[in-house]
Amino acid sequence: MAEANWYVAHTYSGYENKVKANIEKTIENRHLEDQILEVRVPMQDVTELKNGAQKLVSRKMFPGYVLINMVMNDDTWYVVRNTRGVTGFVGPGSKPVPLSEEEIGMLGIQPETIEIDFAEGDSVVVTGGAWKDTTGIIQTLNSQKQTVTINVELFGRETPVEISFAEIKKL
């Protein structure tokens, strides 16, 4: 499978958060979670001085742009390009150009590294959410999405369930 890169999509100004929500909903509906990994609207905290009072405000670093971490293929290109509010990708013509490692570093986007004390095949108990107090064996680990898939007995048969790292504990 191809490697995921960061791409920049141009949007109507003021529609960045709406575009982000629409793309995330489409990812969920079309089951593209493994191809479109993350959608971001880069924000920056700015201190404003209004009427003699200081106020901390979050502002968009790049109004009119959304950053997307994805594997570029025809499906993902189509999904993003045809999302309401997206006018296109940044790059020559219709060919998106991924951001370089240097550009990603300047934006302050670092991959989060999380230390976990469990691995595939370990028995875990769910500590929160809908599956609280359920035990299961880890089938798959997805460190990028920070989730594990465990098999849970539901209606007399084993069913795979995806659960966040934060909601499980090793037995």
PAZAPA-4460 file (N, C-alpha, C; in steps of 0.05 Angstrom, whole numbers, plus 32768, in hexadecimal, padded with zeros to 4 digits):
% residues 171
    n_x    n_y    n_z   ca_x   ca_y   ca_z    c_x    c_y    c_z   seq   type   mol
   8011   7FE8   8000   8000   8000   8000   8012   8019   8000     1      M     A
   8009   802D   7FF2   8019   8046   7FF0   801A   8054   800B     2      A     A
   802D   8065   800D   8032   8074   8026   8020   808D   8027     3      E     A
   8016   8093   803F   8006   80AB   8043   8017   80C4   8044     4      A     A
   800E   80D9   8037   801B   80F3   8037   8007   8108   803F     5      N     A
   8012   8120   8046   8001   8137   804C   7FFC   8146   8032     6      W     A
   7FE3   814D   802D   7FDB   815C   8015   7FCC   8175   801F     7      Y     A
   7FCB   818A   800E   7FBC   81A2   8015   7FA5   81A5   8002     8      V     A
   7F8D   81A7   800D   7F75   81AC   7FFD   7F6C   81C9   8000     9      A     A
   7F66   81D6   7FEA   7F5C   81F2   7FEB   7F3E   81F1   7FEE    10      H     A
   7F34   8202   8001   7F17   8203   8006   7F0E   8220   8004    11      T     A
   7EF3   8223   8004   7EE8   823D   8006   7EF0   8248   8022    12      Y     A
   7EF7   8261   8023   7F00   826D   803D   7EE8   826D   8050    13      S     A
   7EED   8264   8068   7ED8   8263   807C   7ECA   8247   807D    14      G     A
   7ED0   8236   806A   7EC3   821C   8069   7ED6   8205   8072    15      Y     A
   7EED   820C   807D   7F02   81F8   8083   7EF7   81E3   8096    16      E     A
   7EEA   81EB   80AC   7EE0   81D8   80C0   7ECA   81C7   80B4    17      N     A
   7EB9   81D3   80A3   7EA3   81C5   8097   7EAE   81B0   8083    18      K     A
   7EC3   81B8   8074   7ED0   81A5   8062   7EDC   818E   8071    19      V     A
   7EEA   8194   8088   7EF6   817F   8098   7EE0   816B   80A2    20      K     A
   7ECA   8176   80AC   7EB4   8165   80B5   7EA9   8154   809F    21      A     A
   7EA5   8160   8087   7E9A   8151   8070   7EAD   813B   8067    22      N     A
   7EC7   8140   8066   7EDA   812C   805E   7EDA   8115   8072    23      I     A
   7EDA   811C   808C   7EDA   8107   80A1   7EC1   80F6   80A0    24      E     A
   7EAA   8102   809A   7E92   80F3   8097   7E93   80E0   807F    25      K     A
   7E9E   80EA   8068   7EA1   80DA   8050   7EB4   80C3   8055    26      T     A
   7ECA   80C8   8064   7EDD   80B3   806A   7ECF   809C   8079    27      I     A
   7EBE   80A4   808C   7EB0   8090   809C   7E9C   8081   808B    28      E     A
   7E8D   808F   807A   7E78   8083   8069   7E84   8070   8054    29      N     A
   7E9B   8077   8049   7EA7   8067   8033   7EBC   8054   803E    30      R     A
   7EC0   8053   8058   7ED4   8042   8065   7EF0   8046   8059    31      H     A
   7EF9   8060   8058   7F13   8067   804E   7F26   806E   8065    32      L     A
   7F20   8064   807D   7F31   806B   8095   7F4E   8064   8091    33      E     A
   7F53   804E   8082   7F6F   8046   807E   7F7D   8055   8068    34      D     A
   7F6E   8066   8058   7F7A   8075   8042   7F7C   8093   8048    35      Q     A
   7F67   809E   8054   7F67   80BA   805C   7F6A   80BA   807B    36      I     A
   7F82   80BF   8085   7F88   80BB   80A1   7F80   80D2   80B3    37      L     A
   7F84   80EB   80A9   7F7F   8102   80BA   7F79   811A   80AA    38      E     A
   7F66   812B   80B4   7F5F   8144   80A7   7F63   815A   80BC    39      V     A
   7F72   816F   80B5   7F78   8184   80C9   7F73   819F   80BD    40      R     A
   7F6A   81B1   80CF   7F69   81CD   80C9   7F7D   81D9   80DD    41      V     A
   7F95   81E0   80D4   7FA9   81EA   80E7   7FA0   8204   80F5    42      P     A
   7FA1   8204   810F   7F99   821B   811F   7FB1   8225   812F    43      M     A
   7FAF   823F   8136   7FC5   824D   8144   7FB8   825E   815A    44      Q     A
   7FC2   825C   8172   7FB8   826C   8188   7FC5   8288   8187    45      D     A
   7FB3   829C   8186   7FBC   82B8   8184   7FAF   82C8   819B    46      V     A
   7FBF   82DA   81A7   7FB4   82EB   81BC   7FAB   8305   81B0    47      T     A
   7F91   830B   81B3   7F85   8323   81A9   7F81   8337   81C0    48      E     A
   7F85   8351   81BA   7F80   8366   81CE   7F68   8376   81C4    49      L     A
   7F51   8372   81D1   7F39   8380   81CA   7F2E   838D   81E3    50      K     A
   7F27   83A7   81E0   7F1C   83B7   81F6   7F2D   83B5   820F    51      N     A
   7F47   83B4   820C   7F59   83B3   8223   7F5C   8397   8230    52      G     A
   7F4F   8383   8225   7F50   8368   8231   7F5D   8355   821E    53      A     A
   7F6F   8345   8229   7F7D   8331   8218   7F6B   8318   8216    54      Q     A
   7F6A   830D   81FE   7F59   82F5   81FA   7F69   82E2   81E8    55      K     A
   7F69   82C8   81EF   7F77   82B4   81E0   7F63   82A9   81CB    56      L     A
   7F6A   82AB   81B1   7F58   82A3   819C   7F67   828F   818A    57      V     A
   7F58   827A   8180   7F64   8268   816C   7F5D   8272   8151    58      S     A
   7F72   8275   8140   7F6F   827E   8125   7F79   8269   8112    59      R     A
   7F6E   8268   80FA   7F77   8256   80E5   7F92   8260   80DB    60      K     A
   7FA6   824E   80DA   7FC0   8255   80D0   7FBF   825B   80B2    61      M     A
   7FAF   824B   80A4   7FAD   824D   8087   7F90   824E   807E    62      F     A
   7F83   8266   8080   7F67   8267   8078   7F63   825E   805B    63      P     A
   7F4F   824D   8057   7F4A   8243   803C   7F58   822A   8035    64      G     A
   7F66   821D   8049   7F75   8205   8043   7F70   81F0   8059    65      Y     A
   7F6F   81D7   8051   7F6C   81C0   8064   7F83   81AC   805E    66      V     A
   7F90   81A2   8072   7FA5   818E   806F   7F9A   8173   8072    67      L     A
   7FA2   8161   805F   7F97   8145   8060   7FAE   8132   805E    68      I     A
   7FAF   811F   8071   7FC3   810A   8071   7FB6   80F1   8065    69      N     A
   7FBE   80EA   804C   7FB0   80D4   803E   7FC2   80C6   802A    70      M     A
   7FBA   80AF   8022   7FC6   80A0   800D   7FB9   80A9   7FF3    71      V     A
   7FC8   80B5   7FE1   7FBC   80C0   7FC9   7FB6   80AA   7FB4    72      M     A
   7F9D   80A7   7FAE   7F94   8095   7F98   7F7B   80A2   7F8C    73      N     A
   7F70   8095   7F78   7F58   80A0   7F6B   7F41   80A4   7F7E    74      D     A
   7F3C   8090   7F90   7F25   8092   7FA2   7F28   80A9   7FB6    75      D     A
   7F40   80AC   7FC2   7F44   80C1   7FD6   7F44   80DC   7FC8    76      T     A
   7F50   80DE   7FB1   7F50   80F7   7FA2   7F33   8100   7F9C    77      W     A
   7F23   80EC   7F93   7F07   80F2   7F8C   7EF7   80FB   7FA4    78      Y     A
   7EFA   80ED   7FBB   7EEC   80F4   7FD3   7EF2   8110   7FDC    79      V     A
   7F0C   8117   7FDD   7F13   8132   7FE7   7F0B   8147   7FD2    80      V     A
   7F11   8143   7FB9   7F0C   8156   7FA4   7EEF   815D   7FA1    81      R     A
   7EDD   8149   7FA6   7EC0   814D   7FA2   7EB2   8152   7FBC    82      N     A
   7EC0   8159   7FD1   7EB4   8161   7FEA   7EAA   817E   7FE7    83      T     A
   7E92   8183   7FF0   7E87   819E   7FEE   7E99   81B2   7FFD    84      R     A
   7EA1   81C7   7FEF   7EB2   81DC   7FFB   7ECF   81D9   7FF3    85      G     A
   7ED7   81C3   7FE7   7EF3   81BF   7FDE   7EF4   81C9   7FC1    86      V     A
   7F08   81DB   7FBC   7F0B   81E4   7FA0   7F21   81D5   7F92    87      T     A
   7F32   81C7   7FA0   7F47   81B7   7F93   7F5E   81B3   7FA6    88      G     A
   7F72   81A4   7F9C   7F8A   819F   7FAB   7F9F   81B4   7FA3    89      F     A
   7FB3   81B8   7FB5   7FC9   81CA   7FAE   7FDD   81BA   7F9E    90      V     A
   7FE3   81C3   7F86   7FF6   81B6   7F74   7FEF   81BE   7F57    91      G     A
   8002   81B8   7F45   7FFD   81BF   7F29   7FE6   81AF   7F1C    92      P     A
   7FD4   81BD   7F10   7FBD   81B0   7F03   7FAD   81A1   7F17    93      G     A
   7FA6   8188   7F11   7F96   8179   7F24   7FA6   8164   7F33    94      S     A
   7FC1   8167   7F31   7FD3   8154   7F3E   7FDC   815F   7F59    95      K     A
   7FD2   8154   7F6F   7FDA   815E   7F8A   7FF8   8158   7F90    96      P     A
   8005   816A   7F9D   8021   8167   7FA5   8022   8163   7FC3    97      V     A
   802E   814D   7FCD   802F   814A   7FEA   8043   815D   7FF7    98      P     A
   803E   8164   8010   8050   8175   801F   806A   8165   8025    99      L     A
   8080   8173   8024   809A   8166   802B   809C   8164   8049   100      S     A
   80AF   8153   8052   80B4   8150   806F   80BB   816B   807C   101      E     A
   80CA   817B   806D   80D3   8195   8077   80BB   81A8   807B   102      E     A
   80A8   81A8   8068   8090   81B8   806A   807E   81AF   8081   103      E     A
   807C   8195   8085   806C   818A   809A   8078   8192   80B5   104      I     A
   8092   8191   80B7   80A0   8199   80D0   809B   81B7   80D7   105      G     A
   809B   81C8   80C2   8096   81E4   80C6   8079   81E9   80D0   106      M     A
   8067   81D8   80C8   804B   81DB   80D0   8046   81D1   80ED   107      L     A
   805A   81C3   80F7   8058   81B9   8113   8048   819F   8114   108      G     A
   8046   8190   80FE   8038   8177   80FE   804C   8161   8104   109      I     A
   804A   8156   811C   805B   813F   8123   804A   8127   8127   110      Q     A
   8053   8110   811D   8044   80F8   8123   8046   80F3   8141   111      P     A
   802F   80ED   814D   802E   80E8   816A   8039   80CC   816F   112      E     A
   804B   80CA   8182   8055   80AF   818A   8049   80A9   81A5   113      T     A
   803C   8092   81A7   8030   808A   81C0   803B   806F   81C7   114      I     A
   8044   806D   81E0   804F   8054   81EA   8037   8043   81F4   115      E     A
   8035   802B   81EA   8020   8019   81F3   802C   8000   81FF   116      I     A
   801E   7FF4   8212   8029   7FDD   8220   801A   7FC3   8218   117      D     A
   800E   7FC3   8200   8000   7FAB   81F6   8007   7FA7   81D9   118      F     A
   8002   7F8E   81D0   8008   7F86   81B4   7FF3   7F74   81AA   119      A     A
   7FF4   7F6D   8190   7FE0   7F5A   8185   7FE2   7F40   8194   120      E     A
   7FCA   7F35   819A   7FC9   7F1B   81A9   7FC6   7F1F   81C7   121      G     A
   7FCA   7F37   81D1   7FC7   7F3C   81EE   7FA9   7F3E   81F6   122      D     A
   7FA3   7F35   820E   7F88   7F38   8219   7F85   7F53   8226   123      S     A
   7F6F   7F61   821F   7F6B   7F7C   822A   7F4E   7F7E   8234   124      V     A
   7F4A   7F92   8246   7F2F   7F98   824F   7F29   7FB5   8247   125      V     A
   7F11   7FB9   823E   7F09   7FD4   8236   7F01   7FE4   824F   126      V     A
   7F0C   7FFC   8252   7F08   800C   826A   7EF4   8022   8267   127      T     A
   7EEB   8027   824E   7ED8   803D   824A   7EC8   8039   8230   128      G     A
   7EB4   804A   822C   7EA4   8049   8214   7E8E   8034   8215   129      G     A
   7E83   802E   81FE   7E6C   801B   81FD   7E73   7FFE   8205   130      A     A
   7E8D   7FF7   8201   7E95   7FDC   8207   7EA3   7FD9   8222   131      W     A
   7E9E   7FEB   8235   7EAB   7FEB   824F   7EA8   7FD0   825D   132      K     A
   7EBE   7FC7   826A   7EC0   7FAE   8278   7EBF   7F95   8266   133      D     A
   7EC2   7F99   824C   7EC3   7F82   823A   7EE0   7F7A   8237   134      T     A
   7EE6   7F60   8236   7F01   7F57   8231   7F03   7F4B   8215   135      T     A
   7F1B   7F4D   820A   7F1F   7F43   81EF   7F3D   7F40   81E9   136      G     A
   7F43   7F33   81D3   7F5E   7F30   81CA   7F64   7F42   81B3   137      I     A
   7F7A   7F51   81B4   7F81   7F64   819E   7F87   7F54   8185   138      I     A
   7F77   7F5B   8170   7F7C   7F4F   8155   7F8E   7F60   8144   139      Q     A
   7F89   7F7B   8144   7F9A   7F8D   8135   7F9F   7FA7   8145   140      T     A
   7FB6   7FB3   8140   7FBE   7FCD   814C   7FC1   7FE1   8136   141      L     A
   7FB5   7FF9   8138   7FB8   800E   8125   7FC3   8026   8133   142      N     A
   7FDE   8029   8133   7FEB   803F   8142   7FE5   805A   8136   143      S     A
   7FDF   805B   811C   7FDA   8075   810F   7FBF   8080   8119   144      Q     A
   7FAA   806F   811B   7F90   8077   8124   7F8E   8074   8143   145      K     A
   7FA2   8067   814F   7FA3   8062   816C   7F8B   8052   8175   146      Q     A
   7F86   803C   8166   7F71   8029   816D   7F7A   800D   816C   147      T     A
   7F6B   7FFB   8179   7F70   7FDE   8177   7F56   7FD2   816F   148      V     A
   7F58   7FBB   8162   7F40   7FAB   815C   7F40   7F92   816D   149      T     A
   7F2A   7F8F   817C   7F28   7F77   818D   7F0F   7F68   8185   150      I     A
   7F0E   7F4E   818A   7EF6   7F3E   8185   7EE6   7F3E   819E   151      N     A
   7ECC   7F44   819B   7EB9   7F45   81B1   7EA3   7F32   81AB   152      V     A
   7E9A   7F22   81BF   7E83   7F10   81BA   7E69   7F20   81BA   153      E     A
   7E5B   7F1F   81A4   7E42   7F2E   81A1   7E2E   7F1C   8194   154      L     A
   7E18   7F17   81A2   7E02   7F05   8198   7E0D   7EE9   8191   155      F     A
   7E20   7EE0   81A2   7E2A   7EC5   819F   7E40   7EC1   818A   156      G     A
   7E49   7ED7   817E   7E5F   7ED4   816B   7E74   7EEA   816E   157      R     A
   7E8C   7EE4   8166   7EA2   7EF7   8169   7E9F   7F0E   8155   158      E     A
   7EA1   7F27   815E   7E9E   7F3E   814D   7EB6   7F51   8152   159      T     A
   7EC4   7F59   813C   7EDA   7F6C   8140   7ED0   7F88   8147   160      P     A
   7EDD   7F94   815B   7ED5   7FAF   8164   7EEE   7FC0   8166   161      V     A
   7EED   7FD8   815B   7F04   7FEB   815C   7F01   7FFD   8174   162      E     A
   7F16   7FFE   8184   7F16   800D   819D   7F30   801D   81A0   163      I     A
   7F2D   8035   81AB   7F44   8048   81AF   7F58   803D   81C3   164      S     A
   7F71   8044   81C0   7F86   803C   81D3   7F7F   8045   81EF   165      F     A
   7F72   805D   81F1   7F6C   8068   820B   7F57   8059   821A   166      A     A
   7F48   8048   820C   7F31   803A   8218   7F37   801D   8220   167      E     A
   7F50   8014   821E   7F57   7FF8   8224   7F6E   7FF7   8238   168      I     A
   7F6F   7FE0   8246   7F83   7FDB   825A   7F8B   7FBE   8258   169      K     A
   7FA5   7FB8   8259   7FAF   7F9D   8257   7FA7   7F8D   8270   170      K     A
   7F9F   7F74   826C   7F97   7F63   8282   7FB0   7F57   8290   171      L     A
***
